[in-house]
Amino acid sequence: MSKTFYHFLMKYRHPAPKDEISKFANHAYNDHSFPKTSMEYHEVSSYLELNGHYLDSMTIFDEAWQLYLLSEIKL
């Protein structure tokens, strides 16, 4: 993998988010403690379980992670 999850997620940022992943991206951008250099599922997942109060459900993270994996396979 060449991009961190955070770097991948930032392409979903939008001033007027229309879906849950865009909302997640906006919140992650504003979360100064987000593990920005991580490419590890468990590291990001553990962080969000403890600090991701802005996520309605971890399913949103799981969906974003699957998109991340698919984008990295194509590289």
C-alpha positions, 0 to 999 in steps of 0.5 A: 500500500502506498497511501495511508488510510487518512490520505485516502479518506481525505479525497471524500472530504466535502463542504456539504457532505452527502453521505456517511463516508464524507461526514467521516472524512470531514470529522477525521480531518478535524480530529487532530489526534487521528492516526494520520500515518497509519496503514494498519486496520487494527490501529485505526479501528482501535483509535476510532473505537476509543475516540471516534465519537463522531461515527454513528457506527463502525460500519462506516469505517469498515466500508471506507476501509474496504474502499481503501483496500480496493483503491490500493489493489489497483495501484 
